[in-house]
Amino acid sequence: MLIVSGASREENRRDLAHQLCRPRIPVRLIIQRSRLVLESLLWGEYWRPSRPFFEVDLRLVQRLNRLKRAWLNVLRHPADRLWQMHYCWRYFGLLHHTLRIARDEPRRPDPREAIRRIVGFEVFAVEAIGEPGFAGCTVTTRNPVFMLGQLAVDPTVPTPRHVPLLVPPGLNDAFYHYRQLLVSGTPAQSMLISPAVSLLERASSFTPIDRLARLVSERPDPYWKPRAKLLTRRVLAPLLHARREEHPNMTAAPLSILDLGAGTGHLVAKAWTYLGRMFSAALPPAAFHFVDSNPPAFGRSFGLTRDRAGVAHVEWTTGDYRTLVDDDRWLQKCGPLDWVFACRIFDNASNFLIENVDEGSGFWPTVECLPHRCLSPRCQPGGIRRLMVSPVRRQANGGTVLPQFSLRDYFAAIQVLQSSTLGDVCDDGAWPLPIRRFNPASLITPSGRSLLAQLMKVSRAIIIEDLDVEPEHLKQHRVQFGLAGTALVFCTRDGFSTEAKHYVLSSSTWAQHVRGERLW
Ligand SMILES: C[S@@+](CC[C@H](N)C(=O)[O-])C[C@H]1O[C@@H](n2cnc3c(N)ncnc32)[C@H](O)[C@@H]1O
């Protein structure tokens, strides 16, 4: 297990912030025990592989030189929105014209290295020495795709969703938006760290993410407090009422909780604290069992550093949640359980595919939203308002999308790298976007059993919080696996609204206490 002190996290942040100011292009971040080594290239070195394609066209060479000037200006003045706009205009201009020339002039040298370098510009792979897996990463004060998202909103709210997909220059795989880690303040500089889109690489890509988070951040998910509050009011308080009604004399018996994909464990532990504040009568002591594919870390994970009032027991198991739940002996050893939490764990297995968004989806993008057009200085001040870079999820093509039509050429370029054909790039009738969809395999154990049925053998209620699980997915799961004797509540129309959905699977007696729609 890797243990770092608070001081070394601060040093790591300072060191990274210092390196990230330099006029060099980061290409790889290597985690060596508790040290972070950022590999970077000079401008000319970085673009060298794309020379054969660029150098036969003076227009592209000029565009690249202009991008360099804009990049240097942004590095010198990272908070200046005018420079940011200019930088984005130059970057997306180079991208658009490279794709168009590659499509229209097929006799030129192979464009793929040039496209790879443009897409991978200011993106780097993160790896931990001696451990499998890569993550993708970028930095908010340097990445033009992130800046484009920030340009369109005022005041600016940073979110990893501004860079929904990224492809580091040395890798073939795409990585999807996950979380941000603050490196320095004024101007705020964060790293956006992304797991692999490929399901084969997904699990191992969480290893470098976890290592990096431990080395630079004391903070769990920045939204864990409001999420914990909502979980308490919406689900835990009603479930506690149900338990008290059923066993009025059981207030002293510990309430046993299993948290799958617990992260640092703070979400559920904080929800328990809020529950204590809501109920004037003393809560029973809690026994927590946290499961995560990454080991817990001192100073970050709940329950490692000191005894907590009202907590009878804290246990951490490192492993894959589906494999553990498949093991009947392990389940028997854990049980009986009162509550099992599966918060933001199933959506870790979701699928991402770049597809053209259907005409019937209700969006009406036009080429005027493309940054190489609307960010041109002569189109200001009105041009910038034509950007379409919303980070709010919408339904499309049977999944969800972020309707970021201004990133059309960026996603088309990723498609080119994935398929090796230029297809309909820069076709004004095609609007490729990454579609995110729930993966039903996240609910099935390796031996083909229902994860929910397995858990219900030893527990009273399963609480699900998820971005991608829809009621239909759970109903289909029930058709496939039965789940006899259970009731499912979709917590909706109860006065709260969030992007993540909550569900409670329990007995029908307990389900009556939870407000929402009964799915069965
Ligand atoms: C988005 S975080 C959710 C953390 C916490 N449950 C919450 O809602 O704040 C997902 C966590 O799942 C863990 N994870 C991903 N795949 C896993 C797997 N197959 N088995 C166990 N944990 C996994 C990751 O390491 C990460 O800590």
Ligand as a Chemical Component Dictionary entry (heavy atoms), coordinates in Angstrom:
data_LIG
# 
_chem_comp.id                   LIG 
_chem_comp.type                 NON-POLYMER 
_chem_comp.pdbx_formal_charge   0 
_chem_comp.three_letter_code    LIG 
# 
loop_
_chem_comp_atom.comp_id 
_chem_comp_atom.atom_id 
_chem_comp_atom.alt_atom_id 
_chem_comp_atom.type_symbol 
_chem_comp_atom.charge 
_chem_comp_atom.model_Cartn_x 
_chem_comp_atom.model_Cartn_y 
_chem_comp_atom.model_Cartn_z 
_chem_comp_atom.pdbx_ordinal 
LIG C1  C1  C 0  -17.156 7.125  -8.949  1  
LIG S1  S1  S 1  -16.318 6.340  -7.640  2  
LIG C2  C2  C 0  -17.658 6.208  -6.501  3  
LIG C3  C3  C 0  -17.203 6.338  -5.065  4  
LIG C4  C4  C 0  -18.372 6.397  -4.065  5  
LIG N1  N1  N 0  -19.179 5.210  -4.098  6  
LIG C5  C5  C 0  -19.219 7.599  -4.363  7  
LIG O1  O1  O 0  -20.344 7.419  -4.845  8  
LIG O2  O2  O -1 -18.755 8.721  -4.115  9  
LIG C6  C6  C 0  -16.195 4.700  -8.220  10 
LIG C7  C7  C 0  -15.294 3.820  -7.384  11 
LIG O3  O3  O 0  -15.472 2.493  -7.851  12 
LIG C8  C8  C 0  -14.219 1.839  -7.827  13 
LIG N2  N2  N 0  -14.321 0.730  -8.773  14 
LIG C9  C9  C 0  -14.352 0.786  -10.123 15 
LIG N3  N3  N 0  -14.506 -0.451 -10.637 16 
LIG C10 C10 C 0  -14.583 -1.293 -9.575  17 
LIG C11 C11 C 0  -14.759 -2.685 -9.456  18 
LIG N4  N4  N 0  -14.891 -3.448 -10.540 19 
LIG N5  N5  N 0  -14.815 -3.224 -8.226  20 
LIG C12 C12 C 0  -14.697 -2.454 -7.123  21 
LIG N6  N6  N 0  -14.530 -1.112 -7.181  22 
LIG C13 C13 C 0  -14.475 -0.553 -8.387  23 
LIG C14 C14 C 0  -13.220 2.907  -8.206  24 
LIG O4  O4  O 0  -11.932 2.571  -7.707  25 
LIG C15 C15 C 0  -13.820 4.122  -7.498  26 
LIG O5  O5  O 0  -13.278 4.278  -6.223  27 
# 
loop_
_chem_comp_bond.comp_id 
_chem_comp_bond.atom_id_1 
_chem_comp_bond.atom_id_2 
_chem_comp_bond.value_order 
_chem_comp_bond.pdbx_ordinal 
LIG C1  S1  SING 1  
LIG S1  C2  SING 2  
LIG S1  C6  SING 3  
LIG C2  C3  SING 4  
LIG C3  C4  SING 5  
LIG C4  N1  SING 6  
LIG C4  C5  SING 7  
LIG C5  O1  DOUB 8  
LIG C5  O2  SING 9  
LIG C6  C7  SING 10 
LIG C7  O3  SING 11 
LIG C7  C15 SING 12 
LIG O3  C8  SING 13 
LIG C8  N2  SING 14 
LIG C8  C14 SING 15 
LIG N2  C9  SING 16 
LIG N2  C13 SING 17 
LIG C9  N3  DOUB 18 
LIG N3  C10 SING 19 
LIG C10 C11 SING 20 
LIG C10 C13 DOUB 21 
LIG C11 N4  SING 22 
LIG C11 N5  DOUB 23 
LIG N5  C12 SING 24 
LIG C12 N6  DOUB 25 
LIG N6  C13 SING 26 
LIG C14 O4  SING 27 
LIG C14 C15 SING 28 
LIG C15 O5  SING 29 
# 
